[in-house]
Amino acid sequence: MATTERPRGSETAQPASRAPETGAPPVRPLWQRLTWLVVIWAASVMALGALAWGIRQFMQAAGLSTP
């Protein structure tokens, strides 16, 4: 049974190209990617706050509030 093995390190034999592949979407600038990160983070914090507020309202309506 014959096997074809590539020598170790052959995956990195060619230098990495920074140019996008043909048909691939262009890489967005860093500031746009960081802006999206901040927007998604802020939306998740607001959603968690709204959920916590809703649970608190439910608990107060059920008489589970502390004095």
Backbone bond lengths (Angstrom), bond angles and torsions (degrees), N, CA, C in turn:
res aa  C-N    CA-C-N  psi(-1)  N-CA   C-N-CA  omega(-1)  CA-C   N-CA-C  phi
1 M - - - 1.436 - - 1.528 107.46 -
2 A 1.288 116.21 120.50 1.457 121.21 -176.26 1.527 109.24 -96.46
3 T 1.312 114.92 135.84 1.459 119.39 175.96 1.524 108.39 -120.70
4 T 1.299 113.75 147.33 1.463 118.23 176.74 1.514 107.46 -110.46
5 E 1.300 116.20 108.98 1.448 121.40 -179.81 1.524 109.70 -107.69
6 R 1.308 114.56 138.30 1.456 119.16 175.69 1.520 107.78 -90.68
7 P 1.297 116.47 144.64 1.470 117.74 177.16 1.520 110.70 -66.33
8 R 1.323 115.45 149.90 1.459 120.07 179.87 1.520 110.24 -60.87
9 G 1.325 114.35 142.61 1.451 119.29 179.49 1.519 113.52 87.11
10 S 1.320 117.85 -0.32 1.461 118.93 -179.14 1.523 111.85 -71.32
11 E 1.362 116.43 -20.37 1.458 119.06 178.76 1.525 110.73 -68.20
12 T 1.331 116.17 -29.35 1.457 119.38 -177.49 1.519 111.99 -104.69
13 A 1.327 116.51 16.70 1.453 119.24 -178.07 1.529 111.36 -67.64
14 Q 1.332 117.25 -33.00 1.451 120.90 -179.46 1.525 108.83 -93.57
15 P 1.316 117.91 141.57 1.462 119.23 178.93 1.523 110.83 -67.13
16 A 1.314 115.26 144.57 1.462 120.55 -179.97 1.524 109.23 -70.70
17 S 1.299 115.37 134.06 1.458 120.52 -179.94 1.519 109.51 -97.63
18 R 1.320 117.60 134.43 1.454 121.84 178.41 1.529 111.50 -86.09
19 A 1.316 117.22 -10.96 1.458 120.30 -179.08 1.528 109.62 -76.53
20 P 1.340 118.04 137.45 1.459 119.67 178.88 1.523 111.03 -68.11
21 E 1.320 114.95 152.08 1.457 120.29 178.61 1.524 109.71 -69.08
22 T 1.303 115.60 160.90 1.457 120.36 178.00 1.523 108.89 -65.10
23 G 1.316 117.55 130.03 1.455 122.30 -179.90 1.513 113.29 88.02
24 A 1.316 118.67 -11.75 1.456 121.51 178.65 1.527 109.08 -81.26
25 P 1.336 117.18 146.41 1.472 118.47 178.16 1.521 110.28 -65.86
26 P 1.312 117.71 149.38 1.473 120.02 -179.44 1.528 110.53 -66.97
27 V 1.320 115.81 149.66 1.457 121.16 178.03 1.521 108.49 -75.44
28 R 1.330 116.04 127.48 1.464 120.77 -178.27 1.523 109.91 -77.58
29 P 1.332 117.06 154.58 1.469 120.26 178.06 1.530 111.14 -62.83
30 L 1.321 115.13 157.47 1.462 120.92 -177.36 1.524 111.71 -59.87
31 W 1.327 118.01 -40.94 1.465 119.70 -177.21 1.524 111.44 -63.72
32 Q 1.339 118.23 -33.76 1.471 120.22 177.91 1.522 110.75 -70.65
33 R 1.317 116.47 -40.93 1.460 119.40 179.15 1.520 111.05 -66.13
34 L 1.344 117.54 -39.60 1.462 120.05 178.11 1.526 111.38 -68.97
35 T 1.333 117.09 -34.97 1.465 120.13 176.91 1.517 110.68 -61.95
36 W 1.321 117.36 -44.02 1.459 120.45 177.57 1.523 111.14 -62.62
37 L 1.324 116.85 -38.93 1.461 120.70 177.76 1.523 110.54 -60.13
38 V 1.331 116.82 -45.74 1.468 121.10 -179.61 1.518 110.68 -66.60
39 V 1.333 117.77 -40.89 1.473 121.18 179.75 1.522 110.51 -63.11
40 I 1.318 117.75 -45.18 1.467 121.00 180.00 1.528 109.96 -65.74
41 W 1.342 118.12 -40.66 1.460 121.49 178.33 1.527 110.60 -61.92
42 A 1.343 116.88 -46.57 1.462 120.64 -178.94 1.528 111.01 -63.85
43 A 1.315 117.46 -39.49 1.462 120.77 178.69 1.531 110.54 -64.67
44 S 1.320 117.17 -38.94 1.464 119.39 179.73 1.525 110.93 -69.29
45 V 1.340 117.74 -37.24 1.473 120.52 177.32 1.526 110.02 -65.26
46 M 1.334 117.16 -41.87 1.464 120.32 179.34 1.532 110.68 -66.29
47 A 1.325 117.93 -39.63 1.460 120.74 178.66 1.530 110.73 -64.60
48 L 1.320 116.42 -41.10 1.463 119.63 177.87 1.525 110.49 -65.77
49 G 1.326 117.92 -39.18 1.456 121.19 176.87 1.523 111.87 -63.32
50 A 1.328 116.65 -41.09 1.464 120.24 178.76 1.529 110.65 -65.61
51 L 1.307 117.23 -39.13 1.461 120.83 177.84 1.525 110.38 -65.05
52 A 1.332 117.43 -44.68 1.462 121.08 178.88 1.529 110.63 -62.70
53 W 1.336 117.49 -40.97 1.456 120.99 178.23 1.531 110.41 -62.26
54 G 1.341 116.48 -43.34 1.465 120.39 179.22 1.518 112.08 -62.86
55 I 1.322 117.42 -41.79 1.467 120.59 177.95 1.527 110.19 -65.09
56 R 1.335 116.20 -39.80 1.466 119.64 179.14 1.530 110.85 -64.19
57 Q 1.335 117.25 -41.91 1.466 120.59 177.94 1.526 110.92 -62.36
58 F 1.317 116.52 -41.79 1.462 121.36 178.89 1.529 110.39 -62.79
59 M 1.331 116.81 -43.40 1.453 121.02 -179.13 1.535 111.13 -66.25
60 Q 1.337 117.04 -39.47 1.473 120.15 177.77 1.525 110.74 -66.15
61 A 1.327 117.84 -37.68 1.454 121.54 178.90 1.524 110.91 -66.80
62 A 1.332 116.76 -29.65 1.455 121.13 179.26 1.526 111.91 -85.70
63 G 1.335 117.06 -1.32 1.461 120.67 178.03 1.528 113.06 84.14
64 L 1.302 117.56 25.47 1.462 120.97 -178.22 1.516 112.60 -102.57
65 S 1.319 118.05 25.79 1.464 119.41 -179.04 1.531 109.81 -87.49
66 T 1.322 115.16 153.73 1.455 120.14 177.19 1.517 109.42 -92.10
67 P 1.333 117.39 150.17 1.469 119.17 -178.33 1.498 112.98 -69.85
